[in-house]
Amino acid sequence: MMLGLVEEFDRRAHIELGLHLGDTCLRLFSAQRLRLELAACTRLLRELAPDAAAYATKHRATVGSMRKAMSVRFGSVEHDPHEYNGLLAVVAHNNTKPLMKRFIEDNLDVISLFPIVTTRSTGTVLEETFGLAIDTKVSSGPLGGDQEIGGMISKGEVDGVLFFRDPLSAHPHVDDINALMRICDVHCVATANNPVSGRAVLLWLSQLSQARVENEHLNRKLQQLQMQQRQFLS
């Protein structure tokens, strides 16, 4: 009888430890160390529930799988990227709009993962040329649109900025442009002003989006595990 009590106590201690580790894992995720903490969480899952870890590994998302459906599927669970990705600001001066169009066409699969904020004229080009659904349209740059985007960055609503500036023309709102670039630096927002730096920004954003998908899926699996463990204890 004493041996049975010891075994029961040990079993409950292991379950409580699993719950504690699950709660700790849920609190680990942060924007700065998302991918590192995701790996640590996966190691914990392997100890707590090997089948869940195998499931997460098997169904990892790729950008290519998002291109057509605009969503990522893990088994029967569908994730809409726009639900957890921040805004992507896309702005282009008049002389650089053709350059922007070629860049968008070449990188439409990644850009479509993010809700877009843009100025009215640029937004019209994106809608008519690519059929993109624009989340937010601000005023044109000279009328304060750059300042509006800067305000969204200050609120933490923007993940990245693609600003195809025209370096060979004078702009009446040059102070607003400089202020927007400054606020991007203040809040460490990924920023690009030409196609080469734009590809680097989109590479980082695609990795960020995939990590968020994995984070969301693992969060749901952990919550399910916790519910099952609590039901078992009760």
C-alpha positions in Angstrom: 0.0 0.0 0.0 2.8 2.4 0.9 4.5 1.7 -2.4 1.2 2.5 -4.2 1.0 5.9 -2.5 4.6 6.7 -3.4 3.9 5.8 -7.0 0.8 8.0 -7.0 2.6 10.9 -5.5 5.4 10.5 -8.1 2.9 10.5 -10.9 1.1 13.6 -9.7 4.5 15.4 -9.2 5.4 14.7 -12.8 2.1 16.0 -14.0 2.4 19.2 -12.0 5.9 19.6 -13.4 4.6 19.3 -16.9 1.9 21.9 -16.2 4.6 24.3 -14.8 6.8 23.8 -17.8 3.9 24.4 -20.1 3.0 27.7 -18.4 6.7 28.7 -18.5 6.9 27.9 -22.2 3.9 30.1 -23.0 5.6 33.0 -21.3 8.9 32.6 -23.2 7.9 33.9 -26.6 9.0 37.5 -27.2 9.7 39.5 -30.4 13.5 39.7 -29.8 14.2 35.9 -29.2 11.2 34.3 -30.8 13.0 31.6 -32.8 15.5 30.7 -30.1 12.7 30.4 -27.6 10.6 28.4 -30.1 13.4 25.8 -30.3 13.6 25.6 -26.5 9.8 25.1 -26.3 10.1 22.3 -28.9 12.6 20.6 -26.7 10.2 20.8 -23.7 7.4 19.4 -25.9 9.6 16.4 -26.8 9.8 15.6 -23.1 6.1 16.3 -22.3 4.5 15.1 -25.5 6.6 13.6 -28.2 3.6 13.2 -30.5 2.9 16.9 -30.3 6.5 17.8 -31.2 6.4 15.4 -34.1 3.2 16.9 -35.3 4.6 20.4 -35.2 7.7 19.4 -37.0 5.8 17.6 -39.7 3.5 20.5 -40.5 5.9 23.4 -40.5 4.8 26.2 -42.9 6.7 27.5 -45.8 6.1 30.8 -47.7 5.3 28.8 -50.8 2.4 27.1 -49.2 0.9 30.5 -48.3 1.1 32.0 -51.7 -2.1 30.5 -53.1 -4.4 30.1 -50.1 -3.2 33.1 -48.0 -3.2 30.8 -45.0 -1.2 28.1 -43.3 -2.7 24.8 -42.4 -1.6 22.6 -39.5 -3.8 19.5 -39.8 -7.4 20.8 -39.4 -6.3 24.2 -38.0 -6.0 27.1 -40.4 -4.0 30.2 -39.7 -4.6 33.5 -41.5 -1.3 35.4 -41.6 -3.1 38.7 -41.4 -4.4 37.8 -38.0 -1.0 37.9 -36.3 1.3 39.8 -38.7 1.8 43.5 -38.3 1.3 46.0 -41.1 3.7 46.3 -44.0 4.1 49.9 -45.2 4.6 50.3 -48.9 5.3 53.8 -50.2 6.8 55.0 -53.5 7.4 58.4 -55.1 5.9 59.0 -58.5 9.2 58.4 -60.4 9.9 55.1 -58.5 6.4 53.6 -58.9 7.5 51.4 -61.9 10.4 50.1 -59.8 8.0 49.4 -57.0 5.7 47.5 -59.3 8.4 45.2 -60.5 9.5 44.6 -57.0 6.0 43.7 -55.8 5.5 41.4 -58.8 8.7 39.5 -58.0 7.9 39.2 -54.2 4.1 39.0 -54.2 4.1 35.7 -52.2 5.8 37.3 -49.2 4.2 40.7 -49.4 0.7 39.1 -49.5 1.3 37.6 -46.0 1.1 41.1 -44.4 -1.8 43.6 -44.2 -0.6 46.6 -46.2 -0.7 50.3 -45.2 0.1 52.7 -48.0 -0.7 56.2 -49.4 -3.7 56.7 -51.6 -1.9 56.8 -55.0 0.4 53.9 -54.2 -2.6 51.9 -52.9 -4.5 52.4 -56.1 -1.6 51.1 -58.1 -1.3 48.0 -55.9 -5.1 47.3 -56.1 -5.4 47.8 -59.8 -2.2 46.0 -60.8 -2.0 43.1 -58.3 -5.5 42.9 -56.8 -4.0 43.3 -53.3 -6.4 44.1 -50.5 -5.2 47.3 -48.8 -5.7 47.3 -45.0 -5.2 51.1 -44.6 -4.8 54.0 -46.9 -3.3 57.2 -45.6 -3.0 60.6 -47.2 -0.4 61.2 -49.9 3.0 62.1 -48.6 2.9 65.9 -49.1 -0.5 65.9 -47.2 0.8 64.1 -44.2 0.7 60.4 -45.1 4.3 59.8 -44.0 3.5 61.2 -40.6 0.4 59.0 -40.3 2.6 55.9 -41.0 5.1 57.2 -38.5 2.3 57.3 -35.9 1.4 53.7 -36.6 5.1 52.7 -36.1 5.1 54.5 -32.8 2.1 52.4 -31.7 3.9 49.1 -32.7 1.5 48.3 -35.5 4.1 48.1 -38.3 6.5 45.2 -39.0 8.3 46.7 -41.9 8.6 49.6 -44.3 9.3 49.5 -48.1 9.8 53.2 -49.1 10.9 53.5 -52.7 12.3 57.0 -52.5 13.3 59.1 -55.5 16.8 60.4 -54.7 17.0 62.5 -57.8 14.0 64.8 -57.2 13.2 67.5 -54.7 10.3 66.9 -52.4 8.2 69.6 -50.6 7.7 67.3 -47.7 11.3 66.2 -47.3 11.1 66.9 -43.5 8.3 64.4 -43.2 10.3 61.8 -45.1 13.3 62.2 -42.8 11.0 62.1 -39.8 9.6 58.7 -41.0 13.1 57.3 -41.5 14.0 58.5 -38.0 11.0 56.9 -36.4 11.9 53.6 -38.1 15.3 53.8 -36.5 13.9 54.8 -33.1 11.6 51.7 -33.0 14.0 49.4 -34.9 11.5 48.7 -37.7 13.0 46.9 -40.8 13.2 49.5 -43.5 14.2 49.4 -47.2 14.6 52.2 -49.8 15.5 50.2 -52.9 15.0 46.7 -54.3 18.2 45.2 -52.9 17.6 46.2 -49.3 13.9 45.3 -49.9 14.8 41.7 -50.6 16.7 41.6 -47.4 13.8 43.0 -45.4 11.3 40.6 -47.0 13.6 37.6 -46.2 13.5 38.6 -42.6 9.8 39.3 -42.6 9.1 35.8 -44.2 11.1 34.2 -41.4 9.3 36.2 -38.8 5.9 35.3 -40.3 6.8 31.6 -40.3 8.0 31.8 -36.7 4.8 33.3 -35.7 2.8 30.5 -37.4 4.9 28.0 -35.4 4.5 30.0 -32.2 0.7 30.1 -32.7 0.5 26.4 -33.4 2.7 25.4 -30.4 0.6 27.7 -28.2 -2.5 25.9 -29.2 -1.0 22.5 -28.6 0.3 23.5 -25.2 -3.1 24.8 -24.2 -4.6 21.5 -25.3 -2.1 19.6 -23.3 -2.7 21.7 -20.2 -6.5 21.2 -20.5 -6.0 17.4 -20.8 -3.7 17.3 -17.8 -6.0 19.4 -15.7 -8.9 17.2 -16.6 -6.8 14.1 -15.7 -6.0 15.6 -12.3 -9.6 16.5 -11.6 
